Amino acid sequence: MHICFLINEYPKEGFPHGGIGSFVKTLAGALVKNGIKVSVIGINYTLNDENEVVEGVNVYRIKRSTIKVFSWYFNFKAINKKIKEIHGLSSIDIVESSELGLAFIRKIKKIKYVIRLHGGHHFFAESENRQINKWKGFQEKRSFSKSDAFIAVSHYVKNHTGKYLDYNNKPIAYISNPIDIEFFKPTGENEIRNRIVFAGTVCEKKGIRQLIQAFPIVKKEFPDATLEIYGRDWFFPDGSSYIQMLKEKELLKLGEIMNDVHFHGSVSYVSIPLVYACAEVCVFPSHMETQGLVAPEAMAMEKIVIFTKLGPGPEAIKDYETGLLCDPYNPNDIAEKIIWALSNKEKAKKIGKIARQVVLEKYGLRNIVFQNINFYKM
């Protein structure tokens, strides 16, 4: 069997990537170990073509088009050419993409096309209460019409995407994103007392602004607490930095407390376990997620995690049993949950240990890989 993933952000040293990149890297490596050939095709971060084999995965990074307005057309043209080229050398059985990825892909007979619901344009437009962009909306509908099957990473994303887009009575499975429990495991590294860690893209929908607003409330109870923020910056349409906006509009309100809020930028994939290991509590107050990788990753390391109570949050965490759930729009509630975790250290430790067991059962890589393989073979 030969699986081909279409993704632009497959992890590359020195360049930022998001949760989908981490997911594909984890799944692709596990598929290879189970005797399945895997190719990854995407547009490169730089203006050149690159081909490499990474842990058995054939990665093809295509030179990005610089032609204004029509760059999308030439990028898809190059991707189609590469799919045809690879298929000619070693027949591809499955091409998988996220929601918009198949919009301009030319289908080849004998290849099955799968969309994995990571959270597309319609899904996040609903959660962020904004209008559908006509161009992106058109692409997503076109992409869905081309898919032969779908995989949803949570019941929530399946149900809410289905409110706006038609699955056309095609097969659809619910398969969680996997967590590499050997990579994300207790390390023995000493956690730092009252260290609060956030990881993820630093943008509005991840709830980082409300977390910063919650921090002064936490400091009243724990004066030595620090807030450590790991993740790449997000930029507004005018090119301005979201982190800079936070520093100017939120951190300045904190006075001296602002010195205990640290932006570390993006970190390499291999460094993420150490980031979690040093935390006493991990906080991910996202306004919306499809499933979210950071919560179960930190849970796998026996950390107490504070996650969003919205969307699929309750699918991932049972409140006060395997973690804590918060209202991501309410800084007071976020602070209350952090204070509870820091005030009840023994209970928090027990919750962390239970959380890892839940991750082993629900998100364990071996189990998830076989669920995917069985679906691919349908």
C-alpha positions, 0 to 999 in steps of 0.5 A, spaced: 500 500 500 502 507 498 499 513 501 500 520 499 499 526 504 498 533 501 501 538 506 505 544 506 507 544 513 511 537 514 516 539 519 522 541 517 528 543 521 528 551 522 521 552 519 515 553 524 509 548 523 502 547 526 498 541 529 497 538 522 504 537 520 506 534 527 500 529 526 502 527 519 509 526 521 507 521 527 502 517 522 507 517 516 512 514 520 508 509 524 505 507 517 512 506 514 514 501 520 508 497 518 510 496 511 506 501 508 510 506 503 508 513 504 510 520 500 508 527 502 507 532 497 507 540 499 509 547 497 516 548 500 517 554 505 523 556 500 524 558 493 527 551 490 525 544 490 527 539 495 526 531 495 528 527 501 527 521 505 525 522 513 525 516 517 523 512 511 518 517 509 519 520 502 518 528 502 517 532 496 517 539 497 515 543 491 518 550 489 513 555 491 510 560 485 511 567 485 506 569 480 501 574 483 494 572 483 495 566 480 500 562 484 495 558 487 494 555 480 501 554 478 502 551 485 496 546 484 499 544 477 506 543 480 502 538 485 498 534 480 504 533 476 508 530 482 502 526 484 502 523 476 510 522 476 510 518 483 504 514 481 508 512 475 514 510 479 510 506 484 502 506 484 499 510 489 493 507 493 490 513 497 491 521 496 489 524 503 489 532 504 485 536 509 479 540 507 481 544 502 486 540 499 483 536 493 479 543 490 484 543 484 487 536 484 486 532 478 483 525 480 487 519 477 483 512 476 485 507 481 487 512 486 482 513 492 481 520 495 480 522 502 479 528 506 481 528 514 477 533 517 482 537 521 477 543 521 476 547 515 474 554 513 466 553 514 468 550 521 472 555 523 468 561 520 462 558 525 466 558 531 469 565 530 462 568 528 465 570 521 463 570 514 464 565 509 470 567 504 467 566 497 473 563 494 475 559 500 468 556 501 468 555 493 474 551 494 472 547 500 465 545 497 469 543 490 474 539 494 469 535 498 465 533 492 472 530 489 473 526 496 471 518 496 471 518 503 472 522 510 476 521 516 473 526 522 478 527 528 472 528 533 465 527 533 464 535 534 468 536 527 464 531 523 457 534 526 459 541 525 462 541 518 456 537 516 452 543 517 455 546 512 458 541 507 455 535 504 459 528 505 455 526 499 453 519 503 461 517 502 464 513 507 466 517 514 470 514 520 471 517 526 479 516 528 482 520 533 489 523 532 494 519 534 499 521 540 506 518 540 506 515 547 514 513 547 516 520 545 511 524 549 512 520 556 514 522 563 522 524 562 524 525 569 526 532 568 524 536 574 518 541 573 519 548 575 514 550 581 508 554 579 510 554 571 504 555 567 506 553 560 502 554 553 504 551 547 501 553 540 500 558 535 500 565 538 493 567 535 486 570 538 483 563 537 488 559 541 485 563 547 492 566 549 489 573 550 484 571 555 490 567 558 494 573 559 488 577 562 488 571 567 495 571 569 494 577 574 489 573 578 493 567 579 499 572 581 495 574 587 495 567 589 502 565 587 507 571 586 512 566 583 508 564 578 511 565 571 507 564 564 511 561 558 508 561 551 511 557 546 509 557 539 509 561 532 507 568 531 500 570 527 500 576 523 494 580 521 492 581 514 496 588 514 502 584 516 502 586 523 504 581 529 499 578 534 505 578 539 506 585 538 499 587 539 499 583 545 505 586 548 502 593 547 495 592 549 495 587 554 502 586 557 503 593 558 497 593 563 500 588 567 505 593 570 511 589 573 508 582 572 509 583 565 516 581 566 514 574 568 510 573 561 515 570 556 515 569 549 519 563 547 517 563 539 516 556 536 521 550 538 523 544 534 518 538 535 524 534 538 524 540 544 516 539 545 517 534 551 522 538 555 517 544 554 511 540 557 516 536 562 518 543 566 511 545 566 507 544 573 500 546 569 499 546 561 493 551 559 490 551 552 484 555 553 482 555 545 476 558 543 475 552 538 479 546 536 477 540 532 481 535 537 487 539 539 494 535 539 497 539 545 492 537 550 493 529 549 501 530 548 501 534 555 496 529 558 501 523 556 507 526 560 502 526 566 501 533 566 495 536 569 492 540 563 487 545 563 483 545 556 477 548 553 470 546 555 467 548 548 467 544 542 471 537 542 474 539 549 469 534 553 471 529 548 478 529 550 478 531 558 473 529 563 473 535 568 476 534 575 478 527 573 483 527 567 484 534 567 480 541 567 475 544 563 475 552 562 471 557 559 476 560 554 472 567 553 472 568 561 479 570 564 476 569 571 474 562 570 481 560 566 485 563 573 480 559 577 482 553 574 490 554 574 489 556 581 486 550 583 491 546 580 497 549 583 493 549 590 492 542 589 498 539 587 497 532 590 490 531 586 493 534 580 499 529 580 493 523 581 489 527 575 496 527 571 497 519 572 490 518 570 490 522 564 496 518 561 492 512 562 487 515 558 491 517 552 494 510 552 487 507 551 484 512 546 490 516 542 495 510 543 499 510 536 499 503 535 491 502 536 490 509 531 495 506 526 491 500 525 484 504 525 487 508 519 490 502 515 483 498 516 480 504 513 484 505 507 483 498 505 476 499 505 
